[in-house]
Amino acid sequence: MAEINRAVRGTMDVTPAGSYKWQYIERIIADTAGLYGYSEIRIPVFEYTEVFKRSVGETTDVVQKEMYTFDDMGGRSITLRPEGTAGVVRAFLENGLHNEPMPQKLYYILSCYRYEKPQAGRLREFHQFGCECFGAALPRADAELIRLAYDVITRLGVSDYVSLEINSIGCKKCRADFLDALKEYYEPHKSELCETCLDRLERNPMRLLDCKSPVCSAIAAGAPNITDYLCEECAEHFDGVKAALDAYGIAYKINPKIVRGLDYYNRTVFEFITDRLGAQAAVTAGGRYDGLVEQMNGPEMPGLGFGMGIERMIMLMEKVGAPFPQRKVCDIYIGSAGAAAEQRAAQIADYLRGRGIFAETDIVGRSVKAQMKYAGRLGARYTAIIGDSELESGCVNIKDMETGESVQISLDGESVLGAVKQK
């Protein structure tokens, strides 16, 4: 029987004690993406299953093992999005954005769903910040995208704990020879491979390089490198990306074993990794996916993008002590005693809120003593109590809760506003 007072395994609540951290990160994301000309796009949480099969790849773990797929009431196969790019490409085409001037730069913050074993930094419902850039084929577009991700990481205060790794996985033309070399290398090791890698050897050999099994990882360490098989165009593109990153002053390491887990990637792939989160090392990953738009029945169109895990970013920030802004606290609590005082307190609070002041009054019928105790729990900077004598005199005392000092002012919204702002 389902437990109605417990979240589904692999999901997580974000309560007010932590939501301000999310809001802070989302503000940094929106501000930084805007500086690079990226505009927000919002897409549905589910798509027709074929959207992901065609784009992500039917041989990937995501499609084979991890998608939440079901038939709707009309008998249509529907899938909760396991990643953001496929849905954005679908929206890009359906809404005619491919007819707009290029490049089209889009960003999003959304939830994704994968049926994986829940662990720290890997949930079944997780959240991503992503950027997608369409219509830019030059290598400096790759570098600019990486720079955007690096800027977000820097503004969040964790750039000293993150390193950039890049690779090129070539194009269909040069990848064919590499896949043949991979199969030849792995042939004598078949008996040592895990069951998943045995299947990948026939259907998607590059994914063997990404296996986390210790035995398979050790075998992969001696495998051929894709960078040794790049065609002239792909090698030239990769050199251009490296030159542009050098110009930005962004340090990087070439890791020929980065292949990414989704089939639509080609040429540039990259990851920002950290050693502060255990096995879940990547906090941002992406690359180029020229050909995906065509694969989704669109025109010939270059594309590239990345995803940044928000849960992992928060974990990293907390782990290394990166600064978050202080959670917003109550500016003033206006206590009251009696019906007339309650009305006046509500009127003054309304006046203050209209001018950007966080003001609270009693709405549950507490005694004055209980109201002040509650104000203390809120961390209110100032308090005031309105009773019959204050109503009669037209004056009220404003108390600074940090210093304990009080000042008497006129009992009206403008005077209270002035006192709070002055202090």
Secondary structure as UniProt FT lines:
FT   TURN            4..5
FT   TURN            9..10
FT   HELIX           16..35
FT   TURN            36..37
FT   STRAND          39..40
FT   STRAND          46..48
FT   HELIX           49..56
FT   TURN            58..59
FT   HELIX           62..66
FT   STRAND          69..71
FT   TURN            73..74
FT   STRAND          77..80
FT   HELIX           85..94
FT   TURN            95..96
FT   HELIX           97..99
FT   STRAND          104..113
FT   TURN            120..121
FT   STRAND          125..134
FT   HELIX           139..155
FT   TURN            156..157
FT   HELIX           159..161
FT   STRAND          163..168
FT   HELIX           172..186
FT   HELIX           187..192
FT   HELIX           195..203
FT   HELIX           205..210
FT   HELIX           214..220
FT   TURN            221..222
FT   HELIX           226..228
FT   HELIX           232..248
FT   STRAND          253..254
FT   TURN            256..257
FT   TURN            263..264
FT   STRAND          266..273
FT   TURN            278..279
FT   STRAND          282..288
FT   TURN            290..291
FT   HELIX           292..295
FT   TURN            296..297
FT   STRAND          303..309
FT   HELIX           310..320
FT   STRAND          332..336
FT   HELIX           339..353
FT   TURN            354..356
FT   STRAND          359..361
FT   HELIX           368..378
FT   STRAND          382..386
FT   HELIX           388..393
FT   STRAND          395..400
FT   TURN            401..403
FT   STRAND          406..410
FT   HELIX           413..422
//
